[in-house]
């Protein structure tokens, strides 16, 4: 097999890293994930030396991570009060550490391919899944995250976990690489890969239809979500006047949702502006400006300091306590699990598809 010039191979590895991060948010060109690994596979498989192959694979991981986690610089500046140079250094260290996944993947693939011509259709999915599994990550994510908005693709995760989606992506990438370098000799592994992907998609279609049927037959529970919609850049404690104004707005929106037919109203974790004790069991008295429920049907409010949540019934008593609810998504899932045992289903007010859009359901302020 002819070897590549190192700088040409470096360009291919860089291209691969760029394709990977373009496949995820905020770019969301998710189709690129099905071909993103091919340039890197070509670069490392034809690198002049094993050490150069390791460097190329690691570099592809650095580029991918830098493009996907660029926001760490802003996070370090805002919350750690670091200067830009120090924040950029943190990002660089993080990229270098996370790229170990690609380093190990390259070592595994090249170590085997330099001894025996095992098809990349086999090596790529097994290698990447193994490396994602064994390498700890500060922010748990993998190649699978690129398919987050494609329900048909990710249904296989019900059986395999998210690594099954990574396996599908690398299966296709490996098959495409084999076809590009081995031609007709790679047709049988490629056909096997196509059959596996087709089977995964068929499973996804069948499973989605089953779930849709369950949802269609289930009694419906209308849920309204209220959140304050203040900028993530806002920091510092609220003054008493600001807290009262925010709480009043939340209550007004809750009443509007109740009038629109909401049977359950959820307040996001950061919505309630007053800290509550862990043993909170009854709503505050009407004369208190911090009273939670004022005419609303049911309100789920998270305790900001105690990291717990309660549901306030119409009789103003806290009827449910959920510990360690860190964000409204988890609260929603916990509530969904509670009601699913009764064969109920959430139908939210409004047409929002994702939790990141739920502010439009009940905008405040």
Secondary structure, DSSP 8 states (H G I E B T S, - for coil): -----HHHHHHHHHHHHHHHHHTSTTT--GGGGGTHHHHHHHHHHT-SSHHHHHHHHHHHHHHHHHHHSTTHHHHHHHHS---HHHHHHHHHHHHHHHTHHHHHHHHHHHHHHTTS---HHHHHHHHHHHHHHHS--SS---GGGGGTT-HHHHTTHHHH-THHHHHHHHHHHHHHHHHHHHGGGGHHHHHHHHHHHHHHHHHHHHHHHHHHHHHHHSEEEEEEEE-----TT--S---HHHHHHHHHHHHHHHHHHHHTT-SEEEE-TTT--S---TT--B---TTSTT-S-SS-S-EEEE-TTT-EEEEE-TTSBEEEEEE---SHHHHHHHHHHHHHTTTEEEEESS---SGGGGGGTS---
